[in-house]
Amino acid sequence: MRFDFGFYSSLLLIFFVHGLVYSVLLYRKAIRNETPSDKWLSLFLLLCILYITPWMVGFAGWYDNQPYRDILFYVPFQQLFFIGPVMFFYIQSLLNPSFRFGKKEGLHLLPGFLYLLYSIAAVVIDKLVLNEYYFLASGADPDFDTWYQVAGHLSMLFYLLLSLRYYNLYKKLMVQVVSYADLILFKWIRSFLYAFLIMLIIRVAFYIAPLIPGYLEMRYMGPWWGYFSFAIVFYYIAITGYANSIETKVPFRLNLLTYKPALLLQYKESDTAGADPVEEAEIIEISDPPTEKKEEDFLLAAWKPKIIALLEQEKAWQDPELSLTQVARQLHTNPSLLSKIINQGFGLNFNDFINNYRIEAVKEMLGKGEHKQQTLLGIAFECGFNSKATFNRAFKKVTGFNPKEYIASLK
């Protein structure tokens, strides 16, 4: 196989090989750990290395020699219509354990498959039927046709916006249903989406680069730097994504067309006598329609004392994985009503509401001098926190001080 090693081809080859290695490792990890998100990220990286392939092998002499030139012309290496949907599926599979790829999701891949069919038709007609260039009569690689590049990158921008929408609704939902939201807000998702945005900005920058005096004189060397920058970004995604493939365990459904986190998918144990516990799913709404003022006041008056009693007497907040559904089950009510009571009655989301109790418990222990007997982190864990970062953020938010400053103020 022909490959002329040079500065431009060799640098992209390094990223191509490393990207391929990470893609294989992620797929192997997905099979071993049964993590669908790793499969989607593996496919995403594969699409990224295919994206830079024409420029890598182009500088290695393929465009100037047959049969390599025809391979580049007839094989659609740049699968632009697949990159956006695969990124969106990765985000969903990482954040939502109830996500399943089905027929509805398959429709997102339809433009990509249509382009594949177009490419297959070009090969059949040019090589088998006419035995001459018809689809490729222009002598240019169809992957770089203006219509395809523009449509493909608009597709990626659309799915980036859709992913940002999904992530923002996810964050709003999690603070309403769990008391450990900080642990599952996934800074990695935000970093991943920013990295993808940088990829798109790089491409836009090199679309308008010909307007810069002297750029066109660089010929192929100018656009090469765009693909080199793209390779650096997807290499960052490969390394960081492999180290951060953690999935949440809170299933839900969202309506991306509204501004409210529409549905939470709750799991409960079956009460079937004599049978093994079976998890059944039911859908509950977090955002209820507004009620009349009298009814609202009645609900608040009836339920606020019950919630306070549960937390103060039974100290449910000591459970580091306390969820809205657990509290609702203990109070024999539904999570939808409970969420509404906490938000309207206490003016807090569920996550902050529970953390307030934990912080008050920490302050009480500090006031008794417990920090002289055990570590501050040990106190935080005893009061229901399950990470140092979450504890520090919650403490600062409630008291206005970090824990060390608060201890100093006690002296």
VOTOR-779636 format. One record per residue: x, y, z of N, C-alpha, C, CB in turn; residue in three letters. Coordinates in steps of 0.05 Angstrom, whole numbers, plus 5000, padded with zeros to 4 digits. Glycine has a CB too. Layout:
BEGIN
XYZXYZXYZXYZAla/...
REM end
This chain:
BEGIN
501749765000500050005000501850255000498150005025Met/501150444983502750684980502250875004502150824954Arg/504450975015504251185036506851335036503551055064Phe/506851575026509151745025509351895052509151945001Asp/511251815068511551945094512752215091513351765113Phe/511452415103512452685102511352835127511552835076Gly/511953085129511053245152508053235155512053535150Phe/506653295133503753315134502253045137502653455109Tyr/503252845123501852585125502552445151502752405101Ser/505052475160505852325184504552435210508852345187Ser/504252695212502952805235500052715238503053115235Leu/498652725216495852625217495752325221494352695191Leu/497752175212497851885216498051825246500251765201Leu/499551985261499751935290497051955303501652145302Ile/495452155296492852185308490951975298491752465302Phe/491251895273489551685261489951425277490251645231Phe/492451345281493051095295492151105324496051035294Val/492751325338491951345366488951355369493151595378His/487551495351484651505351483451225347483651695331Gly/484651075328483650805323484150625347485150685299Leu/486450655360486950495384484950555406489850555395Val/484350805411482450875432479650785424482451185436Tyr/478950795399476350695390476050395396476050745360Ser/478150245390478149955396478049905426480549815384Val/479550055441479650025471476850085483481750195483Leu/475650295473472950365483470950155476472050635472Leu/471150045452469249835445469649585462469449765415Tyr/472149515467472749285484471749335513475849235484Arg/472149585522471149655549468149635550472049935556Lys/466749725529463849705528462849425529462749845502Ala/464149245515463348955516463848845544464948795494Ile/466148905555466848795581465048895604469748855588Arg/464449155603462949285625459949315618464149545632Asn/459149245594456449275585455549575588454549095600Glu/457149755577456550035578456050145549458850195591Thr/453550185542452850275515454250545508449950305512Pro/454650715528455850975522458650945510455951155547Ser/460150745519462850705508462750615479464350495525Asp/460650465472460350385444459850625426458050185441Lys/458150815436457551045420460051225417455251205432Trp/461551255439463951415438466051285420465151465466Leu/466151025420467950875402467350935373467850575408Ser/464650925367463850985339464351285332460850925336Leu/464051455351464551745347467451785339463851915372Phe/469251655354472151685348472851565321473851555370Leu/471551345314471951225287471151425265470450965285Leu/468951555269468051745249469951985247465251845256Leu/471152055270473052285270475652215255473752355299Cys/476651965259479051895244478551865215480351635256Ile/476151775208475351765179475252045167472651615175Leu/474452235184474152515175476852625166473052685198Tyr/479052555180481752665172483152485152483452695197Ile/482052245146483452055129484052175101481751815126Thr/482252305087482852395060485252585060480552545048Pro/485552755080487852935081490352795089487253165100Trp/490152595105492552445113493652285089491852245136Met/491952125076492951965053493252135028491051735047Val/491852365027492252555005495152655004490352785006Gly/496152735027498952825028500852595027499452975054Phe/499752345029501452105026501552004997500551885044Ala/500352164978500552104950498251974937502951944946Gly/496051934952493751784941492351934918491751714963Trp/491952194921490452344900491952354873489952624910Tyr/494552304874496152324850496752054837498752454856Asp/495751834848496451574838493951394838498651444854Asn/493651224818491551024816492550764827490450994787Gln/490850584839487950614841487050774866486650344842Pro/489050894880488451024906486651264902491051114920Tyr/487051404879485451634873482451564872486251774847Arg/481851344858479051254856477951164883478851024835Asp/479651044899478750964926477851204942481050814941Ile/479451414941478651664955476151784943480951864954Leu/475851764917473551884904470951734909474051914875Phe/471151474910468651314912467951214940468951074894Tyr/469951224958469351144986468751395002471750984998Val/466351415014465551655029466851645057462551675032Pro/469351735059470651735085469451935105473651805081Phe/468752165095467552365113464552325116468252655103Gln/463852195138460952135143459852355161460651855157Gln/459352585148458552815164455752795175458653065146Leu/453952645162451252625171450952415194449452535149Phe/453052275200453052075222454252195248454551825215Phe/456152385245457552485268455752615289459652685260Ile/453952785280452152925299450252735314450453125284Gly/448752555300447052375314448552185333445552205294Pro/450852095325452451915343453252065368454951805328Val/453952315366454652475389452152505407455652755381Met/449852545396447352575411446652315425445052665393Phe/447052095412446451835424448451775447446551605403Phe/450951865444452851825465452051985490455651925456Tyr/451152235487450252395509447952265523449452675500Ile/445952165508443652045520444351785535441551985498Gln/445951615523446651365535448351405561448151185516Ser/449851615562451451675586449751785608453651875579Leu/447751945602446152075623443651915630445352345613Leu/442651755612440051635617440051325613438051755598Asn/439951175634439950875631437450765618440250755659Pro/435350935615432950835601433150875570430550965612Ser/435350995561435651045532436150775518438051235527Phe/434550735497434950505480434850595451432650285485Arg/436650475435436650545406434550375392439450495394Phe/432550515380430450375366429850505339427850375383Gly/427550445328426750545302426650845301424150425293Lys/425550965323425351255324428151385323423851345349Lys/430051275338432751375338434051335311434351255360Glu/433351105298434551045272433951245251433550775263Gly/431751395254431051605234433151825233428351725240Leu/434551865256436652065256438951995237437652105285His/439251735232441451645215440751635186442451375225Leu/438251685179437251665152438851825132434351745150Leu/439452085137441052235118443852115112441452525128Pro/445052005133447651865130447451625112448751785157Gly/445351465116444951225099444251305070442751045111Phe/442851515067442151605039444751695025440151845040Leu/446551825039449051895026450751645020450752085045Tyr/450551445037451951195031450851065006451751005055Leu/448151065003446850954979447651114954443850954982Leu/447951374957448851544934451651464926448751844942Tyr/453351414946456151334940456251054927457751324966Ser/454550874936454450604924453450624895452650414940Ile/451450794891450350834864452550944845447951014864Ala/454151124855456351234839458351024830457751464855Ala/459050844849460850624842459650444821461650474868Val/457150364826455850174807455650284779453150094818Val/454750534777454250654751456950724737452550914753Ile/458850844751461350924739463150684732462851114757Asp/463250494750465250274747464050024734466350194774Lys/461449964739460349714728458549754704458749584750Leu/457149984703455250024681456550184658452850174691Val/457450424663458550594642461550564637458050884649Leu/462950464658465850434656467250694650466550224636Asn/466150914659467351174656466351354678466751294628Glu/467751584682466851764703464251904694469051974709Tyr/462251874710459752014705459052184730457351814699Tyr/458852044753458352184778460752354785457751994801Phe/463152264777465552404785466852544760467552214797Leu/465152624742466152754717467753014723463852814699Ala/467053144746468453394753471353354761466953534775Ser/472053104767474853044775475453134803476753174757Gly/473353174820473753264847472453054866472453544852Ala/473653034890472652854911469852954920474652834935Asp/467752784917465052874925464752934955462952674917Pro/466552824971466452885000466853175005468552715015Asp/468053324987468653604991466853784974471553654985Phe/464753674963462753844950461654044970460453674937Asp/461254284961460354504979457654424993459954764964Thr/455754314977453154244989453454045011451254144967Trp/455153855008455453635028456853745053457053405016Tyr/458953905049460454015072458654205088462954165062Gln/457154375074455454565089453154415103454254775069Val/451854235088449554085100450553915123448253905079Ala/452853785120453953615141454653765166456453475131Gly/455754005163456454155187454054295200458654365180His/452054355184449554455195448254235211447654555173Leu/448453985202447353755216448753725243447653495200Ser/451353755243452953735268452153955288455953745263Met/451754205277450954425294448254375306450954685278Leu/446354265290443654205300443854005323441954095278Phe/445453795321445553585342447153685366446853335331Tyr/448953875362450253995384448254155401452554185375Leu/446554315388444554465402442554275416443054655383Leu/441854055403440053865414441253735439439253645394Leu/443853675438445253555461445453755484448053465452Ser/446054005478446054205499443354235513446954485488Leu/441254225497438554235507437954005526436454245484Arg/438753765517438353525532439853535559439253275516Tyr/442353625558444053645582442953845602446853715575Tyr/442054075592440954285610438354185623440454545594Asn/436654055609434253945621434953725641432253835600Leu/436953565634437853355653438753475679440153195640Tyr/440253695678441253825703438953925719443154055696Lys/436954055706434654155720433053925733432754305701Lys/432953695720431453475731432853345755430953265709Leu/435553315752436953165773436853315800439853135765Met/436953575800436853715826434153695839437654015823Val/432153605823429453575834428953295845427353635813Gln/430653095838429952825845432152675861429452665820Val/434552775863436552645879437952845897438652495861Val/439152745918440552915937443652915933439952825966Ser/444452785911447352775904447752875876448452485908Tyr/446253085868446253175840449053255830444353405837Ala/450753365848453353455840455053225828454853575863Asp/454552985838456152755829455452665801455952525849Leu/452952725793452052615767451352845747449652445771Ile/452453085753452053305733454253285711452253575747Leu/456253115715458053045694459453285680456652885673Phe/461453395693463053605681464153505654465253695700Lys/464653245652465753145627463853195604466252845630Trp/461253175608459353225586459653515576456453175595Ile/459853695595460253975587462854015572460254155612Arg/464953895581467553905567467353785539469753765584Ser/465953565537465653425512464153605492464153155515Phe/462053725501460453905483462054155475457853985497Leu/463654255494465354485487467454405466466754595512Tyr/468554165469470454065450469254035422471653795459Ala/466753925422465353895396464854165384462753735400Phe/464154365400463654635390466254745378462654815413Leu/468454695391471054785380471554665353473354715399Ile/470854405350471154275324469654425302470153975325Met/467154505308465554645289466654925283462654665299Leu/467655055304468755325300471255305282469555445327Ile/472855095286475255055269474455035240476754805278Ile/472354875235471454845207470455105195469354625205Arg/468855255211467755515201470055705196465855635222Val/472055705213474355885210475855825184476355855233Ala/476055575177477455505152475655525127478555225153Phe/473055555131471255615109471655905100468255575116Tyr/472056085120472356365114475256445110471056535135Ile/477156265115479956325113480856425086481556075120Ala/479656325063480456435037480156735034478856305015Pro/478656865051478357155050480857295061475957235066Leu/482557145074484957255086487057275064486057085110Ile/488357505060490357535039492657335043491457825039Pro/493457205021495657015022494856725029497657105042Gly/492456685039491556415047491456235023488856425061Tyr/490356325001490056154977492756064965488356294956Leu/494756224971497456154960498555914975499356394964Glu/497455844998498355615013497155355001497555635042Met/495155374984493855154971492854954992495755014951Arg/493854704990492754495008493954515036493454214996Tyr/496154655039497454675066495654835085500154805064Met/494255035075492555185093490255025106491255415078Gly/488554895090486454725102487554495119484754615080Pro/489954405112491154185128491254265158493954115118Trp/491854515164492054595192489354575206493154885194Trp/487154615191484554575202484054295210482454665182Gly/484854105194484553815200486453735222484953645175Tyr/488753855223490653795245489453895272493353935240Phe/488254135272486954235296484654055304485954525292Ser/483053965285480853785290481853525303479353715263Phe/484153425293485253175304486153215333487653095287Ala/487253445340488053495367485653485386489453765370Ile/483453605377481053615394479853335397478953805381Val/479653175376478452915380480352725396477752785353Phe/482952785395484852635411484352695441487852705404Tyr/483752945447483053025475480552875483482653335477Tyr/478552865465476052725471476552425476474052755448Ile/478352305461479052025464480251965491480951935442Ala/482152125499483552075524481752125548486052255526Ile/480452355548478752435571476152265572477952735569Thr/475052205549472652045548473151755558471552035520Gly/475451645552476051375561476351375591478751275548Tyr/477351595603477651605632475151685647479951795639Ala/473151785633470751885646468151755638470552185640Asn/468351515629465851375620464351265644466551145600Ser/463051435658461351365681458451425674462151515707Ile/456651235678453851275671452151325696452851035655Glu/450151495693448251535715446351305717446651805711Thr/445051275741443251055746440351155750444150895770Lys/439851405743437251515746435851535719437351795759Val/433951355713432651355687430451575685431351085681Pro/430151685662428151895658427351925629429252165669Phe/425352085624424552155597424252455596421952015588Arg/425152575575424852865572423352935546427652995572Leu/421953165548420753275524422453515515417753355529Asn/423953485494425753685485424353925473427753575466Leu/421753905469420254125456419154315477418054015439Leu/419354255503418454435524420754515541416254295541Thr/420254715558422354815576422454685603421955115579Tyr/420554495607420554365633421654085631417754365645Lys/423053985651423853705652421353535655425953645675Pro/420353425634417653335634417153085650416753275606Ala/418752875646418052615659420452485672416952425638Leu/419952365695421952195708420951915707422352295738Leu/422651735700421951445699422751325725423351305674Leu/420851255741421251155768421150855768419251275788Gln/422950725784422850435787421950365815425650315782Tyr/420250165816419250065842419249765843416350175848Lys/419449655867419449365869416649245868420749285896Glu/416349015855413748885853412948775880413748665831Ser/410348775886409348675911408248385908407248855922Asp/408948265886407847995881408747805902408747895853Thr/406847675916407547495938408847245928405047425954Ala/410947155942412146905935414046915911410146695931Gly/414347145900416047175876418447345883414547285852Ala/420547315867422947485870422147775864425247395853Asp/423347965878422748245872423348315843424348435891Pro/421448435830421848515802421548815800419748365784Val/423248945785423049225782421149295760425849355776Glu/419149455767417149545747417449845743414249475756Glu/416949935719417250215713414550355711418750245686Ala/414550595721412250765718413151045713410350755743Glu/411651205699412451475692411051675710411851535662Ile/412451855721411352065738412152335727412152025767Ile/410352525729411052795721412152955744408552935709Glu/414353105738415553275759414153545760418553305754Ile/413453645736412153905735409153865731413354085713Ser/407553915752404653885750403354145740403553805777Asp/400954125730399454365723398954535748396754295709Pro/398754795746398254965770395554895783398455255763Pro/395554905809393054855824391955125835393454655847Thr/389555115844388355355856389755425882385255325860Glu/389655685889391055775913390155635938390656085916Lys/387555595941386555465966387555185967383555465966Lys/387455035945388354765945391354755950387754625918Glu/392754945939395654955943396355005972396955175925Glu/395055195985395555246013394855006031393955496022Asp/392754866024391954636039394154416037389254516029Phe/395154376013397254166010399854236025397854135980Leu/400554496024402954576038402654546068403654876031Leu/400354626078399854596107399754306116397254736114Ala/398754136099398553856106401253706105396553716089Ala/402853766085405253606079407853716090405453576050Trp/408053976094410554086104411353976131410354386106Lys/409453956151410253836177411153546174407853856196Pro/409853396156410653116153413453086142408652976134Lys/414153256123416853246111418953326132416953436087Ile/418353536147420253626168420553406189419253886181Ile/418353286197418553076217420252836207415752976225Ala/419852756182421452536172424452596172420552466143Leu/425152836164427952906162429252956189428353146144Leu/427753076208428853146234428852906253427353376246Glu/426752746251426652526270428052276260423652456276Gln/427552206235428851956224431452016210426851826205Glu/432152266207434652346195435252206168436952286214Lys/433152216151433452096125435752206108430852116109Ala/436452456114438652596099441352456103438752886107Trp/441652286122444152146126444751946104444152006153Gln/442751866089443151686067444451846044440451556057Asp/446951776036448251936015446951905987451151856013Pro/445351705983444051665958440951705960444651385947Glu/440151875978437351925982436152055957436952116006Leu/433851955949432452055925429652145932432451845903Ser/428552295914425752395917423852165920424952575894Leu/424251955904422351725905422551575931423051535881Thr/424951565944425251435970423651585991428151415978Gln/423951855991422452016011419451986006423352306009Val/418651995981415851965974414751705984415351995944Ala/416351495981415451225989415051216020417451015980Arg/416951346034416751346064414351506073419351456076Gln/413651716058411351876066408751786053411852166057Leu/408851566038406551446025405051646007404551346047His/406651785991405551975971407051935945405752265981Thr/406352095925407752065900409952285896405752085876Asn/412052215882414352405879413552665866416452275862Pro/411552665848410752905835409653115855408552845814Ser/407953025873406853195894409053285913404553055909Leu/410753105921412953165939414753385928414452915947Leu/415453355902417153545889415953825890417753465860Ser/413353835885411854085885411854215912409054045874Lys/411354055933411254155961413954275969410453935980Ile/416154125962418854225970419554485955420954005964Ile/418954495929419654725914418054975922419154675884Asn/415454935927413755165934413655225964410955115924Gln/413855015979413655046008416255136021412754796021Gly/418455046010421055116023422755286005422554856029Phe/421855325980423355505961425955385953423755765974Gly/426255125953428754995946428154745928430354905971Leu/430054675911429854415898430654195917431654405872Asn/430053955910430453725928433353695937429453465916Phe/435153735918438053705924438953905945439753735898Asn/438254165941439054365960437554335987438554645949Asp/435154245985433554206010434854006028430654126003Phe/435653776017436853566033439653656043437053306017Ile/441153796025443853876032443754086055445253996008Asn/441654246056441454436079441354286105438854606075Asn/439854066107439853906131442553796138437753676129Tyr/443953706117446653596121448553806131447653466095Arg/448354046120450154256128449554336157449854506110Ile/447054346165446354416193447454206212443354436196Glu/447453946203448553736220451553766222447853456208Ala/452853846200455753896201456454126220456853946172Val/454954336218455354576235455054496264453454796227Lys/453054336270452654246298455054086308450154086300Glu/456153906291458453746300460853926303458953526279Met/461154116285463454296287463254466313463654486263Leu/460854546319460454706343461154546368457554796345Gly/460854286367461554116390464554036390459853856389Lys/465954126370468854076369469553796357470054096396Gly/467753676342468253416331470553416311465653316317Glu/471153646299473353656280476053616293473353926266His/476153626320478653576334479053276338478553716361Lys/476853126335476952836340477152676314474552746356Gln/476052786292476152656266476452856243473552486262Gln/476952756220477452936197474853066189478652776174Thr/475153296176472853446166471353276145473753706153Leu/472853126129471552956109469952736122473652836089Leu/471052626144469552426159466952526170471252316182Gly/466952776179464452896189462452936166465053176202Ile/463453016143461753056120460452796111463353176096Ala/462052586111460952316103458852226123463152116101Phe/459352276149457552196170454852346167458752256198Glu/454952586156452452746153451152706126453153036157Cys/452052516110450652446086451952526060448052556087Gly/454052676061455452746036457152506026457253006040Phe/457552496000459052265990461452355973457352085974Asn/462152615974464552705961465452965973464152735930Ser/468053005973469253255985468353495969472253235986Lys/468353475943467653705926464853785930468153635896Ala/462953595932460153655936459753785963458453405934Thr/461153685983460853806010461854096011462453636030Phe/464154145999465354415999463454615984468054415986Asn/462354525961460554705946458054765962459954585919Arg/456854555974454354585989454854766014453254315997Ala/457054716027457654876052458055166045460254766065Phe/459455226023459855506015457255636007461855515992Lys/455555475994452955585984451155656007451655385966Lys/451155486028449355526051450355736071448855266065Val/452955726077454055896098455556146088455955726115Thr/456356136063457956356053460956326059456956616064Gly/461656116074464456066081465255786071464956096111Phe/467855746066468755476062469055346090471355456046Asn/469255086093469254956119471555056137469554656116Pro/473955106127476155196143475655476154478755186127Lys/474555646137473855926146471755916167472956096122Glu/469855736165467755716185468855626212465555516176Tyr/470655426211471955326236473555556249473755086230Ile/474955716232476455936243474656136256478056066221Ala/472256176245470356366257469256276284468056416237Ser/469256016288468355906313470255976336467955606312Leu/472855986329474856046349474656336357477655996338Lys/
REM end
